[in-house]
Amino acid sequence: GFSPDPVEDAQDLHELSLKIKQARHDLSETDKISLPIRIRTGQMVCEITRVEFNNLVSGTVEKTIEIAKRALKKAKMKPKDLDGVLLVGGATLMPCVQEAVESAFSVPVMAAQDREFLVAKGAAQHAVRLGAEVRELADIVKELPVADLVVSNKTAHPLCIAVVDPNDSGKAGTIHHCMIPEQSDIPASVTDRFAPAADHQTGVKIEVTQGTPGKAVEPKEVIYSLDLHLKPLPRDQRKDSVEVTYEFDENGIIHLSGRDLLGGHEAEGQFNL
């Protein structure tokens, strides 16, 4: 290895990024390459095969496929509804990307001409059209009565909570629940009730998350948490006794409060999303 680490040096990191792009391009045409790398901390010749490079990027390719599947689901479509998939962007030059798309969707895969620059060209053309539309819209808006204009803020993501037993290291008793769905009007306020997961539980941790309810939430996705003490009671006496209120105000501040309806304990907090 090199010392100091080239990843921690901006100039070396830039040079490595260029070499990775070159490797991606060359390995789209051949099965093995020798890549000379010269950075300030040293130099070497790196030999890499297409199979090795594919293994390095497989996680990113899989994540891209999952995003495409979610987009289809959100559009209420299935792969059979597609005539084909058009590949754009320089990364789609890699054969493994085309193979992954064909395997995931079982439809014809088409490669756009000049695909490395197609997205940028499309954005530029759209900006020209959008600029004309914005100017036209501005003229229309000037003519509208002020009373007819309504501005509405919406939530960009589902806003969820996880009600966690702090003594359960495996989080088997964690309850995930969507409090404010995606595209809800702001301000919004929702109150819901939950039951502890265990007998004689002495507290819960109420965690605020963004994302889809019903799935385990990684700790790094937790935005805010609140500890609520509970009166220890048998679980069969605890039905819907933990009340959580989730309020999203017009200033983008989330107010979170929890209440033990049987023990009288309360906790509250607020944060900016």
Sequence and secondary structure as in RCSB ss.txt:
>XXXX:A:sequence
GFSPDPVEDAQDLHELSLKIKQARHDLSETDKISLPIRIRTGQMVCEITRVEFNNLVSGTVEKTIEIAKRALKKA
KMKPKDLDGVLLVGGATLMPCVQEAVESAFSVPVMAAQDREFLVAKGAAQHAVRLGAEVRELADIVKELPVADLV
VSNKTAHPLCIAVVDPNDSGKAGTIHHCMIPEQSDIPASVTDRFAPAADHQTGVKIEVTQGTPGKAVEPKEVIYS
LDLHLKPLPRDQRKDSVEVTYEFDENGIIHLSGRDLLGGHEAEGQFNL
>XXXX:A:secstr
  SS GGGSHHHHHHHHHHHHHHHHHTTT SEEEEEEEETTEEEEEEEEHHHHHHHHHHHHHHHHHHHHHHHHHT
T  GGG S EEE SGGGGSHHHHHHHHHHH S EEE TTHHHHHHHHHHHHHHHHHHHHHHHHHHHHHS GGG  
  EE SS EEEEEE TT TT TT EEEEEE TT EESEEEEEEE  SSTT  EEEEEEEES TTS   GGGEEEE
EEEE     GGG TT EEEEEEE TTSEEEEEEEETTT  EEEEEEE 
